[in-house]
Amino acid sequence: VRDPMPAVFFFLVDVSMNAIQSGATAAACSAVAQSINDLP
């Protein structure tokens, strides 16, 4: 039996003009940056 594979995380962030103008892109990037150190 093999050891389990390590976790892989993939973040997809909307970088459309609407998302940038509304602040959604910045909010998503900020949320990822704040939580990335808490990931296993």
C-alpha positions as CSV (number, residue, x, y, z in Angstrom):
1,V,0.0,0.0,0.0
2,R,1.3,3.4,-1.0
3,D,1.6,6.4,1.3
4,P,-1.2,9.0,0.6
5,M,-0.4,11.7,-1.9
6,P,0.3,15.2,-0.4
7,A,-2.5,17.7,-0.7
8,V,-2.5,20.0,-3.7
9,F,-4.2,23.3,-3.7
10,F,-5.3,25.3,-6.8
11,F,-6.6,28.8,-6.6
12,L,-8.5,30.3,-9.5
13,V,-9.0,34.0,-9.3
14,D,-11.2,36.0,-11.6
15,V,-9.1,38.8,-13.2
16,S,-11.7,40.2,-15.5
17,M,-12.1,43.9,-15.7
18,N,-15.4,43.8,-13.8
19,A,-13.8,41.7,-11.0
20,I,-10.8,44.1,-10.8
21,Q,-13.0,47.2,-10.7
22,S,-15.4,45.8,-8.1
23,G,-12.5,44.7,-5.8
24,A,-13.3,41.0,-6.0
25,T,-9.8,40.2,-7.4
26,A,-8.0,42.1,-4.7
27,A,-10.3,40.5,-2.0
28,A,-9.6,37.0,-3.4
29,C,-5.9,37.5,-3.5
30,S,-5.9,38.9,0.0
31,A,-7.9,36.0,1.4
32,V,-5.6,33.5,-0.2
33,A,-2.5,35.3,1.1
34,Q,-3.9,35.4,4.6
35,S,-4.9,31.8,4.7
36,I,-2.0,30.1,2.8
37,N,0.2,29.7,5.9
38,D,-2.6,27.8,7.6
39,L,-2.8,25.1,4.9
40,P,-1.2,21.7,5.7
